[in-house]
Amino acid sequence: MEWEHRDATRRTRLANERTYLAWWRTGLTALAVAFGAGKLVPEVAGGTQWPYEMIGVGFALLGVVFIGYGFERQRRVEAALRRGDYAPVEPGVALALTLAGLLLGAATVVVLVVQS
C-alpha cells in the first residue's frame, strides 16, 4: 500500500511541474501578445499608437503576473503535498486574472473598432 501512496505523490508532483510550465507558457504568450498589440499592430495599422501601446503594456504586466504567480503556486502546492494537504487556487487571484484578461480583451476590441 505504501508504494501506491508514493506513486500517487510522484504523479501529483509531476502534474504540479506540468502546471508550473503551463503558467510559464501562459505568461510568455501574454508577453508575445503584448509585443504584437503594442508594437506590431500600431505600425501596420497606422494612426494613433498610444492606445495599442497601453494595451501592450497591460498584456506585458499580465504575462509577468502569470509567471510570478506560477512560481508561487508551484511552491504552495509542493508545500501542501509535503503536509499531505491540498492548495487550491486563491479565489481572489483567479478573479483578478480573469478580470484583467476580460478588461484587456475588451480594450483590444474597442481600440480595433475605433481605430479602423
LINURBEL-V709904 format. One record per residue. N is the residue number from 1. RES is the residue in one small letter. OMEGA is omega in radians with two decimals (NA if undefined). Layout:
n->(N:N)
res->(RES:RES)
omega->(OMEGA:OMEGA)
This chain:
n->(1:2:3:4:5:6:7:8:9:10:11:12:13:14:15:16:17:18:19:20:21:22:23:24:25:26:27:28:29:30:31:32:33:34:35:36:37:38:39:40:41:42:43:44:45:46:47:48:49:50:51:52:53:54:55:56:57:58:59:60:61:62:63:64:65:66:67:68:69:70:71:72:73:74:75:76:77:78:79:80:81:82:83:84:85:86:87:88:89:90:91:92:93:94:95:96:97:98:99:100:101:102:103:104:105:106:107:108:109:110:111:112:113:114:115:116)
res->(m:e:w:e:h:r:d:a:t:r:r:t:r:l:a:n:e:r:t:y:l:a:w:w:r:t:g:l:t:a:l:a:v:a:f:g:a:g:k:l:v:p:e:v:a:g:g:t:q:w:p:y:e:m:i:g:v:g:f:a:l:l:g:v:v:f:i:g:y:g:f:e:r:q:r:r:v:e:a:a:l:r:r:g:d:y:a:p:v:e:p:g:v:a:l:a:l:t:l:a:g:l:l:l:g:a:a:t:v:v:v:l:v:v:q:s)
omega->(-3.13:-3.13:3.11:3.11:3.12:-3.14:3.11:3.11:3.10:3.13:3.14:3.11:3.09:3.07:3.11:3.09:3.12:3.12:3.09:3.10:3.08:3.05:3.09:-3.14:3.12:3.11:3.13:3.08:3.10:3.09:3.08:3.08:3.11:3.13:3.14:-3.10:-3.04:-3.06:-3.05:-3.09:3.14:3.14:3.14:-3.04:-3.06:3.13:-3.10:-3.06:-2.99:3.11:3.09:-3.14:3.12:3.09:3.08:3.09:3.12:3.11:3.10:3.10:3.11:3.11:3.11:3.11:3.11:-3.12:3.13:-3.14:3.09:3.10:3.13:3.14:3.12:3.12:-3.12:3.12:3.13:3.10:3.12:3.11:3.12:3.13:-3.06:-3.04:3.13:3.14:3.13:3.01:3.14:-3.11:3.13:3.11:3.13:3.12:-3.13:3.12:3.11:-3.14:3.11:3.11:3.11:-3.14:-3.14:3.09:3.13:3.12:3.11:3.12:-3.11:-3.11:3.12:3.13:-3.09:-3.08:-3.10:NA)
